[in-house]
Structure formats: C-alpha cells, structure tokens
Amino acid sequence: MKRSKMKPSIYRLSAFPLNLILLPGEEIPLRIFEPRYKQLITECLETKQSFGIPFLGENGMTEIGSEVVVTKLVGRNANEDMVISIKGISLYKTIDFFPVLPDKLYGGTVSELLSADFSTTNPEVAVRVKALKLNLSNELGTLIVSDSINMLDIARSLMLKSEEKYKLLTLTSKVDKEQFIINQLRFMELIRSQETKLENNFSLN
C-alpha cells in the first residue's frame, strides 16, 4: 500500500508470508511463481506500492514482518514467473491477518510500526564494530558519528539469518539485545581469525 513519508502507527499492507526477514536497507532477489503473488507483484510494479512479508517461523506465522518495496524487475519468463529485487524499508508487528483480501488472490495485514529501541551506547559494541570494520551505512561505511549505534545496522552488516534477526527483534530488554549483538560480533571475530590462520597456513605451504 502506497503511503506518505509520515507513516501512521497502524496501517494496512498486502501480505506475502515467507521464511524471511529483511531489515531496512537490505536488498535481495526473489522468485515469484504462485499466481496470487504474481498478481501482487504486478500491482506493486504498476503502482510502486510496498508490501509486507510476515515472517514464517518454525511454528508458523509470527507477528514480526518486513515492509518492502520492489526495486527492480530482473526478468520474466513465458509463464509470467518473475525474478525481482526487493528492499526492506521498515519493520512491523501484525495486529490482524487476512488470508485473502476482497477481489484479490493474496492476503493482507493490519500492521503496527515496530518502534522498539535498537540504539546502543555500549562501549564494547562500538569497539568490536570498529575492530571488525563493519560497513554500517553506504554513506559513512565504518564511521560512527554519534555516541549511539543502531543495532539493526550491525545486524544488517553481519548478514544474520532470518531466525537470528527474529530473535533480536523479539528481545524486550536492551541489555539482552546488546548481549545478543556482542555474541554475534564475537562469533564474527572468531570466523575472521580462523580465516586468517587458514590463509597463513596456505601461504606457508
């Protein structure tokens, strides 16, 4: 649904449930082959409207979702199957879900903008982000220009799995969110350390 830049706190979205969470700024390709979602994406391409991706977890649909826009139609075959590129623009909580909308093949949601605080001033987070030289933004790269860092920017830079993003998004305590991010940063440090050792061993041989 196309909306102005000032989003209301509660709004409607067309729904394309997937085992996927896209954080704001993340962009991926997506193959479209089901008739209901071909209809949805065709309408999005024509109207430039956004749509929602309610996250399908292990136990079914969750309340967490990603609002996304289609940035490009990559290709289309004779069966009208499509490959598109989509980009996350916001996160939301589902208030109500409708499997099929009137006169449509696809469903929709009544959604509430996810407004949880993901900023942190934890010095350990900042130190580890700088040590790993994470690219937090296209404009600033690794540069941190304020005292606080958005943990969602860190999660995006770490390319977390959707299940890991879901865990972060559903943590209620800032301390728990910070510890989760610190653990992910430590894991990345370990991976890079092992990669460096392998490269050194290879060069010695």
C-alpha positions in Angstrom: 0.0 0.0 0.0 1.4 3.4 -1.0 1.7 5.8 1.8 3.2 9.2 2.5 6.6 9.6 4.2 5.0 10.2 7.5 3.7 6.7 8.3 0.7 6.2 10.6 1.4 3.9 13.5 -1.2 1.5 12.3 -1.7 0.7 8.6 -2.7 -1.9 6.1 -0.3 -4.0 3.9 -0.7 -6.6 1.3 0.9 -9.8 2.6 3.4 -12.2 1.1 4.3 -14.6 4.0 7.8 -16.1 3.8 10.6 -17.5 6.0 12.4 -14.2 5.6 13.1 -11.1 7.5 14.6 -8.1 5.6 15.9 -5.3 7.8 15.7 -1.7 6.5 18.3 -1.2 3.8 18.7 -5.0 3.0 18.1 -5.9 -0.7 17.8 -9.4 -2.2 16.4 -11.2 -5.3 13.1 -13.1 -5.1 11.5 -15.5 -7.5 7.7 -15.2 -7.9 5.8 -18.2 -9.4 2.5 -18.5 -7.5 -0.5 -16.9 -9.2 -1.6 -14.9 -6.1 1.9 -13.4 -5.7 2.3 -12.8 -9.4 -0.9 -10.6 -9.1 0.5 -8.9 -6.0 3.9 -8.1 -7.6 2.4 -7.0 -10.9 0.3 -4.5 -8.9 3.3 -3.3 -7.0 5.3 -2.8 -10.2 2.4 -0.7 -11.7 1.6 1.4 -8.6 5.0 1.5 -6.8 3.2 0.3 -3.6 5.1 -1.5 -0.9 4.0 -4.9 0.6 4.6 -6.8 3.8 6.4 -10.1 4.4 5.0 -11.7 7.6 7.8 -13.9 8.9 7.1 -17.7 8.9 9.0 -19.2 11.8 9.2 -22.9 12.8 5.7 -22.8 14.3 4.0 -20.8 11.6 3.4 -17.1 11.0 4.8 -14.8 13.6 3.8 -11.2 14.4 7.0 -9.8 13.1 7.1 -8.6 9.5 9.2 -6.6 7.0 7.7 -3.9 4.8 9.5 -4.0 1.4 9.4 -2.3 -2.0 10.2 -3.8 -5.4 13.4 -2.1 -6.7 13.7 -3.9 -10.0 12.1 -6.5 -12.2 15.1 -8.7 -13.1 13.3 -10.9 -15.6 10.1 -12.7 -16.6 9.6 -15.9 -18.5 6.8 -17.2 -20.8 4.8 -18.5 -17.8 4.9 -14.9 -16.3 7.1 -16.2 -13.5 9.3 -13.3 -12.3 12.6 -12.6 -10.6 12.5 -9.3 -8.8 14.7 -7.4 -6.4 13.2 -6.3 -3.1 14.4 -3.9 -0.4 13.4 -3.6 3.2 12.1 -0.2 4.3 10.6 -0.8 7.8 9.6 -3.5 10.3 6.2 -4.0 11.8 4.1 -6.1 14.2 1.0 -7.8 12.7 -2.3 -6.9 14.5 -4.5 -8.9 12.2 -4.1 -11.2 9.2 -6.5 -11.8 6.4 -5.6 -14.9 4.2 -7.5 -13.4 1.2 -8.4 -9.8 0.5 -11.6 -8.9 -1.3 -11.3 -9.2 -5.1 -7.7 -10.4 -4.7 -5.8 -13.7 -4.8 -3.5 -12.7 -2.0 -3.9 -11.7 1.7 -3.1 -8.7 3.8 -2.4 -7.5 7.3 -3.3 -4.7 9.7 0.1 -3.7 10.9 1.7 -1.6 13.6 5.1 0.0 13.0 7.8 -1.7 15.1 9.1 1.1 17.4 11.3 -0.8 19.8 14.6 1.0 20.7 17.6 -0.7 19.0 20.1 2.1 19.7 23.1 1.3 22.0 25.9 3.3 23.7 27.6 0.1 24.9 31.3 0.8 24.5 32.1 -2.9 23.9 29.7 -2.9 20.9 31.5 0.2 19.4 34.9 -1.2 20.0 34.1 -4.5 18.3 32.3 -2.8 15.4 35.4 -0.7 14.7 37.7 -3.7 15.1 35.7 -5.6 12.5 35.5 -2.5 10.2 31.8 -3.2 9.7 30.1 -1.3 6.9 27.2 0.3 8.8 26.0 2.6 6.0 26.6 3.2 2.3 27.4 6.9 3.0 29.6 6.5 6.1 31.0 3.0 6.0 32.6 2.1 9.3 32.5 5.7 10.6 30.5 6.2 13.8 29.4 9.9 14.1 27.4 9.8 17.3 27.5 8.2 20.7 24.8 5.6 19.8 24.8 2.9 17.2 21.7 1.3 15.7 21.9 -2.5 16.4 19.8 -3.2 13.3 22.6 -1.6 11.2 25.0 -4.0 12.9 22.7 -7.0 12.3 22.4 -6.0 8.6 26.2 -5.7 8.3 26.7 -9.1 9.9 24.2 -10.6 7.4 22.4 -12.5 10.2 20.0 -15.3 9.3 16.3 -14.5 9.5 15.9 -16.7 12.6 18.7 -14.7 14.3 17.1 -11.4 13.2 13.7 -12.6 14.6 15.4 -13.4 18.0 16.9 -9.9 18.1 13.6 -8.2 17.2 11.7 -10.1 19.8 14.1 -9.4 22.7 12.4 -7.0 25.1 15.4 -5.9 27.2 18.0 -3.5 25.8 20.7 -5.4 27.8 19.6 -8.7 26.2 19.7 -7.0 22.7 23.2 -5.7 23.4 24.4 -9.1 24.6 23.0 -10.8 21.6 24.8 -8.4 19.3 28.0 -8.7 21.2 27.8 -12.5 20.9 27.3 -12.2 17.1 30.3 -9.8 16.9 32.5 -12.2 18.9 31.4 -15.0 16.6 32.4 -12.9 13.5 35.8 -12.2 15.1 36.3 -15.9 15.6 35.4 -16.7 12.0 37.8 -14.0 10.7 40.6 -15.2 13.0 40.2 -18.8 11.6 40.1 -17.5 8.1 43.4 -15.6 8.7 45.0 -18.7 10.1 44.0 -20.8 7.1 45.3 -18.2 4.8 48.6 -18.1 6.7 48.9 -21.9 6.7 48.2 -21.9 2.9 50.9 -19.3 2.2 53.4 -21.3 4.3 52.8 -24.4 2.2 
